[in-house]
Amino acid sequence: MTVSRFMAYIDAFNRHNMDFVDYYVSDIVFDKDEGEVLEGREEVAQWYADFWKENNETVTVNSIVIDNSKEFAFADITIKVSAKAKPNQGRIFDEVIFYELAGGQIRSIRGVYHQERRH
């Protein structure tokens, strides 16, 4: 995984392009940090397809550290979410995310810090 490859993943995600799951191994484990764990590309893609029907979501990467020798990355990100019906009313999440990597792809995703605020 390189910074440019990670940013391409975020770009696909922000465009709500379902190809973002191609950056995952087929058996990705995505801990949504709300007691919900998504397993596999298809389950992640379906969850986001359903979520994005009614919500806008964008991710801004504030900083990222990638260590390919140990196969992990940490990203400091800001997520903005709002209902499509009320785009000026939403939530902002400041998060630090841990990514486990495998062969240049993302194997697991887990939040390690979370703070929410309104916008």
C-alpha positions, 0 to 999 in steps of 0.5 A: 500500500502506498499513500497514492494508492490509499488516496485513490481508495478514499477518492473512490469511496468519496465518489460512492464508487463501489469499486472502493471495495477492490482495495480490500482483500476478499474476506475483509473484516470491517469493525464498524465500531457500533457493535457491527462487524461487516465481513467480506467485500460483498457485505461491505459494498451492500452496507454502503450502497444502502447507507448512501441511498439516503446519506451523503458521506465524505472522508478527508484524510488529515494524515496517514502512516503506512508501514508495509514491512509490518503491514499496517496503516493508521489514518487520522480522518474526518468524516462528514455525514448528512442525510440527503434530505437535510444536507446542511444538518449533519455530523462530523466524526474525527477518527483514527483508523487502524488498517491491517494490510495484506499484499497491498490491500486492506485486510481489516479496518477498526476505529481506535479513536472517535469524537463526534460533533455537529455541523 
